[in-house]
Amino acid sequence: MGVFDHPEFDHHESIHYFEDPGAGLKAIIAIHSTALGPAAGGCRRWNYVSDDLALTDVLRLSRGMTYKNAVAGLPFGGGKAVILAAEGAPKSRALFDAFGRAVDSLQGRYITAEDVGIGVDDMRVVRGRTPFVSGLVQTGASAGGDPSPWTALGVFHGIEAAVAARLGVDSLEGITVAVQGVGHVGVHLCRRLHAAGARLVVADVDRKSLQSLCEQLPAEIVAPRDILFSDVDVLAPCALGNVLNSETIPRIRAKVVAGAANNQLASDNDGRRLTDRGILYAPDYVINAGGVISVAHEYLGNSTEARVRSEVCRIPERLRRIFADAESGARPTNVVADELARRIVEQGGAAGHVNQPTAKRRIA
């Protein structure tokens, strides 16, 4: 199958393949749109079963970043990178040094940051080769650093909005939430949910992460294969995508699905399946935008944590509008959100709102 015939190809502006055998790098960078500005989106390191699955992932994720940045009101387009990791292969400085050179070769059309499988220390190595990177540790009151806590904050407030809309309650006290994945974002989300009085049901393939969480908070542990079907009020997918599909949706017992994972729906039709079952779905790229808001403010500079917090706390407002529009038109929330995002991108592109990429920091 050619790239142009790929089912996830959606008029992407460009797709770039990079390989550096000496450094162990195999990577794909997809730029979906620069209509609103340079394509911004994190880099994911994952052991893909095939190159085609990696391409599918990067195509879907980059389009999601276009929509995420647009709905969040950020002056960036959408892009994403995936590093194809061999099973059991360790990360290395040479790997991220090579990835930094790859990003730099795009001359600012793509701005990277950390995502699944990559941390702040890795991005610091990338930063040594290119200025087109964000998500680094900051000093003082400047915005930036690990975006995970900001993603969790947005998801937490989004869950509050979704619970109010679907269950008619204004508190999470006594609400049971199943969190699938307790990694960087999931653990921060669990802490906030516990502090708000929610009961936690958790699962993760990483037993160490589960043990660490349960040493801090009371939570019921279930097997990863069962977490989606737990008898809970809210299901919060915070691991990888494609978990909501024709096989899983009929078995979901939660009334709300609101989590941090990208590409939770396996297909657009799965949004209709959730709606038909009376399950309120918080579109993933709307509710999980807290991290990219932080990364964007860091990259643009002259911002503070207070400003980032203020912007992240607008996520519930956007969700409430989407919920209301979906209900009034009897349409799935993902369809309403996609239409909103496309409208913003089209209007921005027609108005010529393209931010020329700039390197605001000199590489030492």
CORHU-V316311 format. One record per residue. SS is DSSP state (a for helix, b for strand, c for the rest). PHI is phi in whole degrees, -180 to 180 (* if undefined). PSI is psi in whole degrees, -180 to 180 (none if undefined). Layout:
SS_PHI_PSI, SS_PHI_PSI
//
This chain:
c_*_130, c_-77_160, a_-59_-42, a_-68_-21, a_-95_-2, c_-65_135, c_-61_-21, c_-98_0, c_-74_124, c_-133_66, c_55_38, c_-60_141, c_-70_-40, b_-164_154, b_-133_130, b_-124_132, b_-110_135, b_-131_139, b_-143_131, b_-135_91, c_-56_-37, c_-63_-34, c_-94_-7, c_76_25, b_-99_125, b_-130_118, b_-144_154, b_-127_131, b_-118_123, b_-112_127, b_-107_110, b_-81_-48, b_-155_141, c_-121_24, c_-62_-33, c_-102_-7, c_152_-175, c_-55_146, b_-74_116, b_-113_137, c_176_151, c_-74_176, b_-113_131, b_-110_133, b_-110_120, b_-150_151, c_-89_94, c_-82_143, c_-65_-33, c_-149_161, a_-63_-34, a_-65_-37, a_-67_-35, a_-65_-42, a_-63_-44, a_-57_-45, a_-63_-48, a_-69_-32, a_-67_-45, a_-68_-43, a_-66_-39, a_-68_-40, a_-64_-41, a_-60_-35, a_-69_-36, a_-58_-48, a_-67_-41, a_-62_-50, a_-65_-37, a_-64_-52, a_-66_-31, c_-77_-5, c_76_27, c_-95_147, c_-84_52, c_-138_151, b_-89_-160, b_-123_132, b_-151_168, b_-159_154, b_-129_145, b_-129_136, b_-105_123, b_-84_112, c_-100_132, c_-69_146, c_-58_126, c_80_-2, c_-73_131, c_-78_157, c_-74_155, c_-146_159, a_-63_-38, a_-62_-37, a_-60_-50, a_-78_-24, a_-65_-43, a_-68_-39, a_-64_-38, a_-60_-41, a_-65_-37, a_-64_-46, a_-62_-43, a_-65_-29, a_-66_-18, c_-87_-1, c_56_38, c_92_-1, c_-70_-22, b_-129_132, b_-116_125, b_-103_169, c_-164_179, b_-79_151, c_-146_-158, c_-54_130, c_84_3, c_-137_141, c_-122_-178, a_-60_-41, a_-62_-37, a_-65_-42, a_-68_-27, a_-66_-36, a_-67_-44, a_-59_-40, a_-62_-23, c_-70_-15, c_-113_-15, c_-155_146, c_-84_-7, c_-90_62, b_-148_147, c_-139_-178, c_86_28, c_-100_157, c_-64_133, c_-111_168, c_-116_157, c_65_-142, c_-94_6, b_-65_146, c_-74_150, c_138_-167, c_91_-164, c_-55_120, c_-79_-9, a_-56_-47, a_-61_-32, a_-73_-38, a_-61_-45, a_-62_-39, a_-62_-45, a_-64_-41, a_-65_-41, a_-58_-50, a_-68_-31, a_-66_-38, a_-63_-41, a_-58_-45, a_-66_-41, a_-69_-40, a_-64_-40, a_-63_-41, a_-71_-40, a_-94_-39, a_-103_-12, c_72_27, c_-121_150, c_-107_20, c_-148_154, c_-95_3, c_-58_120, c_82_-4, c_-78_136, b_-99_127, b_-124_127, b_-95_118, b_-106_114, b_-93_104, c_102_114, c_-119_49, c_-82_-146, a_-56_-49, a_-77_-46, a_-57_-40, a_-69_-39, a_-65_-39, a_-64_-44, a_-60_-40, a_-61_-43, a_-68_-41, a_-63_-43, a_-62_-44, a_-63_-27, c_-87_0, c_95_9, c_-78_153, b_-95_138, b_-110_136, b_-123_127, b_-133_156, b_-153_149, c_-164_145, c_-72_-18, c_-92_104, a_-65_-31, a_-65_-40, a_-63_-42, a_-63_-46, a_-61_-43, a_-62_-43, a_-63_-46, a_-72_-15, a_-77_-19, a_-100_-36, c_-136_151, c_-75_127, c_-156_146, b_-89_127, b_-96_132, c_-126_165, c_-69_146, c_-53_-35, c_-72_-15, c_-106_-14, a_-60_-37, a_-65_-24, a_-109_17, c_-67_152, c_-83_84, c_-134_171, c_-83_-40, b_-130_135, b_-108_123, b_-117_91, b_-70_119, c_-130_26, c_-115_-126, c_-93_176, c_-89_-171, c_63_27, c_-88_-16, b_-104_106, c_-147_-176, c_-64_-22, c_-88_-37, c_-87_-37, a_-58_-42, a_-61_-18, a_-102_-5, c_-73_134, c_-105_-14, c_-69_155, c_-97_-13, b_-134_135, b_-118_116, c_-153_105, c_-148_-178, c_-94_-15, c_-65_147, c_-86_152, c_53_50, c_-66_-35, b_-81_130, c_-69_-29, c_-152_163, c_-60_-33, a_-63_-22, a_-70_-22, a_-65_-40, a_-65_-38, a_-62_-41, a_-65_-45, a_-60_-44, a_-64_-24, c_-93_2, c_77_21, c_-98_125, b_-84_122, b_-107_126, c_-89_109, c_-49_128, a_-58_-44, a_-74_-10, a_-88_-49, a_-76_-27, c_-101_22, c_-79_-4, a_-58_-40, a_-66_-44, a_-71_-28, a_-63_-44, a_-63_-47, a_-61_-41, a_-64_-45, a_-66_-37, a_-62_-46, a_-66_-40, a_-73_-27, c_80_175, c_56_40, c_-135_167, b_-129_167, a_-61_-36, a_-62_-40, a_-66_-42, a_-62_-45, a_-59_-42, a_-61_-42, a_-69_-41, a_-63_-35, c_-74_0, c_-88_-9, a_-57_-45, a_-60_-35, a_-61_-45, a_-64_-41, a_-64_-42, a_-62_-39, a_-66_-41, a_-66_-44, a_-59_-45, a_-66_-44, a_-65_-39, a_-65_-42, a_-68_-42, a_-67_-31, a_-101_5, c_52_48, c_-123_157, c_-66_147, a_-65_-32, a_-67_-33, a_-68_-43, a_-63_-44, a_-65_-42, a_-63_-42, a_-64_-40, a_-62_-47, a_-63_-46, a_-63_-37, a_-64_-43, a_-64_-44, a_-65_-45, a_-64_-42, a_-67_-41, a_-67_-42, a_-66_-40, a_-66_-31, c_-85_-4, c_75_29, c_-82_65, c_-106_119, c_-83_118, c_-68_134, c_-64_138, c_-133_146, c_-98_101, c_-86_-4, c_-130_137, c_-85_134, c_-74_130, c_-70_none
//
